[in-house]
Amino acid sequence: MTQKNRLSSSKNRGRINYKKPLTFTYGKKTYSGYEGDTVASALLANGVDIVGRSFKYSRPRGIVAAGAEEPNAILQMGATEATQVPNVRATQQELFDGLVCRATNGWPSEDFDLMSYVGKVGGNIMSPGFYYKTFMYPQSMWKNYEKVIRKAAGFGRAPQEPDPDVYDHIHRHCDVLIVGAGPSGLAAAAALAGTDLRVVIADEQSEFGGSLLHSSELIDEQYPQMWVERICTQLREAGNIVCLPRSTVNGYHDHNFLTIHERCSDHLADQASHQVRQRMHRVRAQWVILATGAHERPLVFSNNDVPGSLIASAVSTYINRYAVIPGQSLVLLTTNDYAYQTAIDWFNAGREVVAIVDTRTNPQGVRVQRVRELGINIITGSGVINILGRQRVNAVEVAKLDEVGEKIIGQVQTLNCDTVASSGGWSPVIHLSCHTGSRPIWDENILGFLPGETIQQQLTAGGVNGCYGLKDCLQQGYDAACDALEKLGCKDTPKPSFNKVEDIAEEPAMALFHIPHSEPTSRAPKQFVDLQNDVTAAGVEMATREGFESIEHVKRYTALGFGTDQGKLGNINGMAITAKSLNKSIPETGTTIFRPNYTPITFGAIAGRHCGELFDPKRYTAMHQWHIENGAKFEAVGQWMRPWYYPKLGESMQQALNRECVAARTSVGILDASTLGKIDIQGSDAREFLGRVYTNAWEKLAVGKCRYGLMCGEDGMVFDDGVTSCLGENHFLMTTTTGGAARVLEWLELYHQTEWSDLDVYFTSVTDHWATMTISGPNSRKLLAELTEDINLEKDNFKFMDWRSGTVAGIPARVYRISFTGELSYEINVQANYGLFVWEQLMEAGEKYNITPYGTEAMHILRAEKGFIITGQDTDGSVHPYDLNMAWAVNMKKTFSFIGKRGMAREDCIRPDRKQLVGLKTKDLECVIPEGSQAVNDPNQAIPMDMLGHITSSYWSENLGHSIAMGYIKGGINRIGETVYYPQTDGCVIEAEICSPVFLDEAGERQHV
Amino acid sequence: MFDKNLEKNTIAMMDLLPDASVNARAESPLAHLDQFHSHTNIDTDSISLQEKPFLGHLLLRGNADNTAFKDAIKKVLLCELPKTLACIYTNELSICWVSPDEWLILCEGDKAYKLEKKLREALVGHYSLCNISGGQTVLVLSGHHAHDVLMKSTSYDVADCSFPIGKAVTTTLAKSQAIICRKDKTTWELIVRRSFADYIWHYLHDASSEFK
């Protein structure tokens, strides 16, 4: 296909490389373009008018802009399923060879589709709030409506396959971050080049220069592109400046933290081979210079959405930067001088300018004069009130306006043309300044919002300040740099990078946003405000008529600015129309606030490397490899990967658990308990400190002994438990739950540092230092005896709740005779580098006892058989020790109080009908009550039933031959022997008897043998 | 070697390394990598990542303003404790500041117990000394791009002006944490916890891939 709108290379002063032709696929067709093109410029060069269907009315839509503000040309990109990317703006996507894309909007195809008929018929009834009003009822059907509506509207889709590319994060710290590399940003950067400051300059476009890339205003008597080139070289060579093209500063967060989305290889290929595709820069900047420029505002008039209707500056950009002239004959509609340049550019490209329609009555500015000299027809005091044509502009209707632009006062004339460029002035790109919560301020002189007051260390320069002359923009950039230097305490005064700049005087623009039609707005052909969301002037007016007065409400009711473009083109017009309709000024009406991100960003860039295996850290014990090699299934406990159970070939999970549980009670089982939190406590007040954080007494715990303790919050509720051993008079080892280790250490430090700093005590985490293996079962003593010579294991010497040091398998060890199974148990601790070695020695020596490794699930069953609680499973932060029937673990007589003592004495905590932890034995011995089941007294009571409490732990006990459960029952401790019922979701009811939670060896003899 | 008279001890101290006569195998936190993942150490001029296993790690806590404490330390270590956010390398030791009352002393693995004993003999009053050699390992990240890899891994500013040679910072590293010490222009030592070592190794490997 020929590029019918491409200017010949002889006329081109633009940025495309004619020597590098590229082919790409858009929809079902293949097109050609050149290196340096965007998809949008290449589509325009090929004469593609329609790039999508509108959201609500399904009207054909064309390219409107040339940058981030584009509302229509939204692409679904990707040559393969895995590389699909939705919501790519054709105006920002650089062309590469083999690029594949299609229009996002317009199911089943952008050229012809179902909705165009619905739109045509339904158009008139699809008023604001149409979806709310029509599809809200019945609510249950919304899920179905939504699918169809979304598909028809279609804002792209996510890939169905994993993304093959690599994304990255990087942290940057700098003295100055310059946002935008247009004239102001470059002038600022040039002034900072070679200083001691660390500077980052980022721009969303493929190359630095901004508007200078398509401008012909001279700097130092040269085309501005030459100046850009010179400055860029200077920045690259300066050494103190990081230049980031293709990098959108998407978010400006608190404390001058900004996020930059860099597209490293999106311009090269569908998939980045061996390189990072996109990188998120997380920047902490001392000072930020916003040089974000301005977006041109289109004017609102009837059928202003017909393909061929663009904003004026975009037309200039396409002509000058991309050597593409998007039509044959142009009508320019403007309220200001600046847009006249577009007519000059069009004229110079050799195509017809039908007329310039200026809403002002007597424009006389410099550019106006230049246009007059070219002999172009200028129709003053008039507006384009309507576009004729459906698939492409055919003609425009032009009429005289009254002085304020509110009424049509003359005859309507029709001008034939295929392109309409409109300019209603400029809107500063204040998005980033808004992100930090700064409210923008309306400026009547520039007819736009300016950045408001800010508490950030932020400076602004150029277009964002409503300053549009080239000379002023450069000057402001330079001034901002000097300002930043001074604020950062630098004495240098840099030389400006420019001397003589062409200064074109402009006359004031007219404050006009919405061109009237001969019919009232509500009856006129649609006048679009927000093209992406199909919000019309009539819709905005209707919203105000229906009582929506706040601009935030108007926004939500009409969906103004809700699209992926965040209303970059439409918002100000929408506010102006709202204001007029409410008979208020724009400042009185106010503005909505922009939020991050400035343009859509991929999930890949947000995730960076934190995905797949690296999504969350996995913590391993020293014996992890052994577990893997021996077929363990793993369970994540916090970030730890713990063996869950070890199935043998052909075994079900329950069979494996039964085997593991029986082994631990009949011979010997072995558990990797390394993940338990371990805190080394040293200091002469260690004992006193323990007494204050645990509920029980620690005064008399002798060296060589261990004791179980409950830890409560100030509210008296249990939050952790564990065994603490007295290693020396001033030395203790505290163990915590696996998940609670970090929190407990913080808790101890917090109380030590803020409340009891007078106590001489230090805490050190030793969780990772010790590898811990528990052998449990009647044969555990015999097994240990085979591996140690220097520990006296005699029953009366090394008692239950004692610890000893010695060697196990030749490795120095501390052995604790404590038990979480109720069996004879030894917890062997060795320096973690020897953990695997000792484990292997135990396995080898234990072979004759059929030593059986067991995982967390069997551990849970074994402890439940004994009624031992697991904090976090049997407690939930709302139970105190008495609720657990653990009064034995509370000492109310300690000299110094303990954390939780007052809390658990509150009136509510001593109610007799509190939920209390009890055991539950099902009538049907085979039946395992699902955890979470609620107990009721009367299974036949009408819903809502009175609920007594829930099951916290429930298992099949192979050792006992029946199911066991623990759970809460209101006043349960006094109801032992009574029956309660557990209604299930399938309608059946499980009957259970309340019993002691100690199902096995109630006397506790087994652990003492 | 062990606590013979348990009851009389105020502090339990023991040599955690086996006697030389014991034929025992020690495994560093990253021992499994070569064996099972075919992840060999990366080692180029631009980026290199190596584990320095089996060092002695002693965590010391005490009051830096206490003259007796400082003098005792100086007597044994033959140097002052590093100032805030600093690390010191001597022939036999490296010491990093960890927090206002906390220092990490690294020495050869088999010297840790002797050093602990010497320190305990010299120190008086309130302090804490803890052998945590099994709980940590040292990763050495070096090369021209080490700095870039760190920029991808920690939010701390690792530029020369903010992180000169001889600085030590305990901070986040990816989604875990590390003590980061800058040994020279292109060499950084990361002291990481045993259980996180595998994650951190893989993260750094991944972040290094564009520089290999």
Interface residues (C-beta under 8 A of the other chain):
Chain A: V166 D168 H169 I170 H171 R172 H173 R198 H274 Q275 V276 R282 R284 R609 H610 E613 L614 D616 P617 K618 R619 Y620 T621 A622 H624 Q625 W640 T675 D680 Q682 G683 S684 A702 V703 G704 L727 G728 E729 N730 H731 D760 Y762 T764 S765 V766 T767 D768 H769 W770 A771 D790 R804 S805 G806 T807 A809 G810 I811 P812 R814 V830 Q831 A832 N833 Y834 G835 L836 F837
Chain B: M1 F2 D3 L6 E7 K8 N9 T10 I11 A12 M14 D15 L16 L17 P18 D19 V22 N23 A24 R25 A26 E27 S28 P29 H32 Q35 F36 P53 F54 L59 R61 D101 H126 Y127 S128 L129 C130 N131 I132 S133 G134 G135 Q136 D148 M151 K152 T154 S155 Y156 D157 A159 C161 S162 A174 K175 S176 R193 R194 S195 F196 D198 Y199 I200 H202 Y203 D206 A207 S209 E210
